[in-house]
Amino acid sequence: MISTKDQIITHPLKTILRLNHLRSVFFTCLFFLLAILAQAQSLSDIQNLKVDDLSNAQLEQLLKRAEASGLTVNQLEALARERGMPALEASKLRQRINELQMAVSPENGAMPNLSGRSVNGMQGPDLFDSLRKSDPYYDLTPFQKKIFGYKLFHNRELDFSPSLNLPTPQSYVIGSGDQLLVDVYGASQQSLDLEVSPEGRIYLPNIGPIQVGGSTIEAATVRIKSALGRIYSGLNGLNPNTFIQLRLGNIRSIKVSMVGELTKPGTYTLPSFATVFNGLYAAGGPNENGAFRNVQVYRDNRLVATVDIYEFLSKGEQGSNITLQDNDVIIVPPVQARVEVIGPVRREGFFEVKPSEHLDDIYIYTGGFSSLAYRDRVTVRRIENNQRKVIDVPSDQFDEFSLEDGDEILIGEALDRFVNRVQVSGSVNRPGEYSFDEGQLTVKGLIEKAQGLKPEAFTNRATLYRTSSNLTLASETLDLKGILDGTKEDVTLENEDLLFIPSRYDIQEEYYVKISGEINFPGSYPFAASMTVGDLILRSGGLLESASNSSIEIARRVRDANSGKIAEIKTLSINPNLQLSEEERNLPLQPFDHVFIRRSPGFEREQLITIQGEVVYPGEFAIAGANERISDVIKRAGGLTQYAYPKGASLIRRTVYFKGPTEEELKEATLRDVRKNLDPEKNRNINEAEELLYERIDTKLAQKEQERLIKEQEQERIRIFESTGMKDTLFQDSTLNKIRISEQDLVGIDLEKIMANPGSDDDLFLLEGDIIQIPKELQTVRMVGEVLLPTTTRFNRKNSLKNYISKAGGFTEEARKSKTYVVYANGDAKRTHSILGLNFYPELEPGAEIVVPKKPQRNRLSAAGWIGLASSLATLGILVDRLLQ
């Protein structure tokens, strides 16, 4: 029992715990809500995006935000349109995303997911990483990439860091913090390590301070030498024997202010060897609005240098790239004039121009015209008086035409037309394009340029295709044979003429002949002039053993359509050894003939049957003749043994649905067996004849394997096609279909009668694949179906069917007693006969099987059914009553 006091103490604790739990739940929910709001906020201003101002890196971040929000690319585009993004910008956004995905896809083998899904919170590898590594300008927008010079300070592979391993420059200006190394050598030896003080002085031992700040290395060397001359007298005079060398040790750092239109303006600490380019690289270079041709360096409030970056990019000149000093100020002013060059030049983009430059000067920076450029004139679009205008500038005014800010210089392409071209195609040795002098090249001359006609050229007629002045196509028929032999006038060619000379094979159907029947490789083969049936037989691998050399039929196409004939049939015989006979010589094949090789009437392949069970010699037997019966083959098997049970004998016979191996498959299996026994790796060494036989068989089997593969592919295609269509309802019934297409049936036979009366009706003729089963004497009876205990019991002639059912526990409630039947050991069956309600069951024999079927299910009438039946009977009664009145 918990006391009242304990309850009073417990309740506040529970209250506190419950409050803490509610507080944690509240803060958790608040955290997720803020995360969702923050995520939504990141895409809230998507309608204000300018796609051209987005770099690939910024686009990547946008895609990652969309992915985190569970948006696909299509949903992101739909969101942008819904928020009010213009259709043009939305289209650009989709295009940029597709370009980025295509750039990622070949490298990684996969597209970005953009579905916001991950497995157990784990994201896959960054698909954009390889693109970042391969593109040094990944962070730049398309507009920035087009500004000439912009990439210079954004290339991660380019490093403008000053080299500190250079020899000490004599023009270097010494400043506070520099380390000076003074080496005295010759008659006297001395090394001094001196540091310049903040006042610009160094302290020489035994001499005192010397002012070197602001001096060059050359001037400081003179001062130090003069001072040390007081100690080392060998330094002075006409023939000094002591010498001095001044070197820089650790250089000082300087601070430089980078201001103006820079990517990252600010104050930077640089080595004292740093130049203007080093400072610009540290500040990220000029931004989109910065000038590249007017970078100003101020020192002590004076302009000391103006740097033109284009001079370095186009000519490699660095004369204005001075060494910076402490407290220098580099100013990048806004660009004053920038033009865009569009068209076939070596380098398209935006270029900054100076007031004194002309159109001719800009081509220095573009790299000049490309080979496709139209150089005679350019088009300049210009904004003037608040409206646009177009100016045509001919080539002779390029050096005079001044450029203005915003000009667009459009360079056209050369016309895709030829002024001295003719072409020849078809049956010539060297078809293609050829030049010509107007009025001097003819058809015959063009053929000579093409090194003549091919042997199969059709010279009766050729076609000359000519381009008219209005660019329409015209054709002229030529008698090429007459032109070549001089009987016809030659034709003079004009610009863009095309001479087509057909091949005789291009204007006729391909000739072939076909052979089928008892041949090794039936099929279609190319026709050859004077080809005979024997030639075709050799080409198709020779006759099979089953082939007949007589009554060979040739089906030939009928050329006379009015005769009513479909085909002309010709027959002939050939020599068994394929020697050319006069009959064969006089009947050569014609194109499209079909040759049929018939089977020899006396040829039959061996047919096998099997005897299993109680005979003296069980096994396989070949059928001796078409009239061989069961009794004949049992006698060949030595007769029945003393343990045989003839009444239980049965015959298993193939049905029409039996799919046994074809003759071709049997032949292939035999060849495989022969090859296996000839394989030198598995058997004895083989001689040359056996080796050649092995190679022939291996080649034939490889060809058959290729044919089988093609056939299986075709069957698979048909199977896929049929699986998508409608089928016969009968074939959709798997149970009925299984019964219909059973490959073997059990045939009941009475072997006792057969052996007692050979040749009787019971003694069946044997067919290939028959299996005769003769069991030992059976001593059991089996009960299956609707009995309480399906079982097998010993056979007893005194027992009736009911006695055996009793041994199985009797009938079940669902048993259909009147339909009980017996299946005997030989496959026969007998049913139960019912007369006046009495069931007469069949007699039993050893090995029999009693089958008790189940009653069919019946649907009982419901209450509504009974009411409806009663209503119908009542109506019928009323109707009968009225009829009787």
C-alpha positions, 0 to 999 in steps of 0.5 A: 500500500502507498500511503497518502503522503507518498502519493502527495510526493509522487504526484508532483514528480509525475507532473514534472516528468510529464512537463519535461516530456511535453517540453522535449516533444514541443522543442523537437516539433519546433526544430523540425518545423523551423528546418522545414521553413528554412528549407522552404525559404531557400527556394522561396525566391526562385522566381527572381533567379537570372539563370545566366547569372548562375554558375555551375556551382550555384546551380548545383546548390540549387539542385541539392536544395530541391533534392532535400525538399523532395523535388524532382527536376520537373517539379522544380521547374513547375515550382518556378513557373508557379512562383512567377518565373518567366517562361524564357527563364524557366526554359533556360533553367531546364536547359542548364540543368540538362547540360549539367546532368549530361556532363555528370552522366558519362563520368559517373554512369548515373544521373543525379537522383533529385528525388529526395530519397536516401537509404537509412539517411546515407547519401551516395557519392557526390556526382558533381565532384568529378565535374568540379575537378575537370572544369577549372571554371566550375564556379563561373557563370556563362557570362563571366566565362565569355569575358576575355581575361576573366578566366585568368585569375580563376583558373585553379591550375594557374598559380601567380605566386612569386618565385622566391628562388630567383637571384637577388635583383639589383633593382630590388628596393630594400625595406624594413624587415628584409634580411641582408647577407653580406659576404666579404671574400678575397684577402679577408673573409667575413660573413654578416647577417643583417636585418633592416630596422624599422628606421631602414638601417642596418648595423655593421660591427665596428662601424655603426648604423648605415641607412639602406631603407628605400635604396636598391640593392645596387645602391646599398651595395655601394654604401656598405662597400664604402663603409667596410672600406674603413676596415678592409683596405683591400676593398678600395684602390685600383687593384682591390684584393678583397671583394663584397657581395650583398644578397637577400635572405628572408624577404619581408612582407608587404601590405597592399590595398586592392580596391575597386571592381574586384572579386574580393577587394581588401588589404592583402599581405604579400611577399615583397617580390610580388607584382601587380598580377600577384595582387590581382590573383590574390583578390580574385581578379576584376569582377564582371564590371571591372576594367582589364585594361586600366588597372592603376597602381598608386604609391605615395598618392601618385600613379606609378603604373597602369597595367593592361592585362590584354597586353599580357594575354595577347602578346605576353608583355609584362612591362607594366607589371611592376614589383609592388611596395608596402602600402601600394594601392591597386585600383580596378575602375569600372569598365568603360567600353566593352563589345561582344564578338559573335561568329566564326572567330578563334575566340568569341566573347566580350572584349574591353576596348580603349577609345583609340582602338578600332575594329581591326585592333579587336581581332588581335584579342579574338585570335583572328577570323576562323576558316569559315568566316566571311571576311569582306564585311561585318555587321555591328549592332549599336545602341544610339539615341536610345534605339538600336541600329545596324551598321555594315562595315566593309573590310577596307574600313576595319582600321578606321571604324571606332567601337563603342560600349555595347557594340555587338560585332556579328561575323557571318559565315562563308557560303556553303556553295562551291564555284568550281565543283563537279561530282561523279558517283556510281560505278567509277573507280574513284567517285567523288568531287573534282574541280573544273575550269568552266567550259573545258571539262566534259563527261568523258574528261570527268570519267578519265579523272575518276580513272575510268568505269568499273567493269559492272558499269551500266553504260547504256544510260547515265543521268546528269543532275544539274543545278539551275540558276534558281537552285532547282534540280534538273536532270539530263539523260546521257547515252554514256556508251555513245559518248565514250565510243565517240558516236554521240556528242560529249556534254560540257559540264557546269558548276555543281553537276552530278554525274550518276553512272549506275551498276548493272547490279543496281538495276536488277534483282539479285539472282539466286537459286534454292535447294531443299530436301535431302541435302546437307545444307538446304537454303538459297545460294547465289546463281552462277551462269551455266550452273547445273544441279550437281554444282548446286548439290556440291555447293550445299554440302552434298546429298544425304544418305537418304537422298534419291538421285532420281526424280529430282524436281526443278521448279522454275518461274513462268515468264508468260503470265497469260499461260495460267501456269504458276511454275514450270516443273522439270525432272532429271536424274544425276549420277550417284557419284555426281559425275556430269551427265549429258542430261544434267548438262542440257538442263542448266539452272536459271535464276530463281530455280528451286531444286527439290531432292526427294527421299529414297523410297527404300530408306528407313532409319532404325526404329526402337521399342523397349521391353521392361520387366519379366522377359529373358532379354529386356532392353531395346529392340529394333523393329524388323518390319512394318508388320512386327507385332507384340508377340514377335518382339517378346519371342525375340526377347526370349519369352516370358520368365516364370515370374511374369504376370501377363495380366498386368502387362501394359503398353506405353505409346507415344501420342501425336503430341510427342516431341521426340528428337528430329532426324537432324537432332539425332544426326547431330547427337551422333556427330557429337558422339563421334567427335567425343570419341575422336577428341585427342585430349580424352582418348588415344592419339589419332592419325591424320585421317581421324584428325581431318574427320575431327576437324570436319565434324567440329566445323559442322557442329559449330555451324549447327550451334550458330543456326540453333542460336538464331532459331532460339532467338526467333522463337523467343521473339515469337513467344514474347509476342504471343504472350502479349496477345489473346489466346484460345480459351481452351489453351488457357485451361491448364488442366484440359491442356495438359490432358490434350497434349500428353506425350504418352498414353497407357494402352491396356493389352491382354498379353495372355491372349496375345501370346495364345493367339499371335497375329490376332486383333489383340496382338498390336503392330509395334510403333517407334518408341513403344514401351512394353511393361511386364511386371512380376505377379502382383499380390496387392490391391490399392484403395484411393479416393473417398475412403476413410483410410486410403491404403494398400492391402493383400489381394484375396480372390474371396474378397469382393470390392466392398470387403476391400473398402471395409479394410480401408475404413469404409466410404466417406460421407462425400463418396459417390458409391455408384461411380466407383471404378477399378483400374487394372494393372494393364491399364484397363478400367471398369466402372460400377453398374447400377440397376434399380438402386443396386450397385454391381461392382467390378471384379478385382484382380491382383494389382488393381486400384479401387478409385472412389470419386467425390460427390459433386458440390451442390448449391442449396436453395436459400430462403429467398429461393424457396419463396420464389419457387413456391410463388412460381408453383402457385402461379402455375397452379392458378394458370392450370385451374383457369385453363381447366375451367 
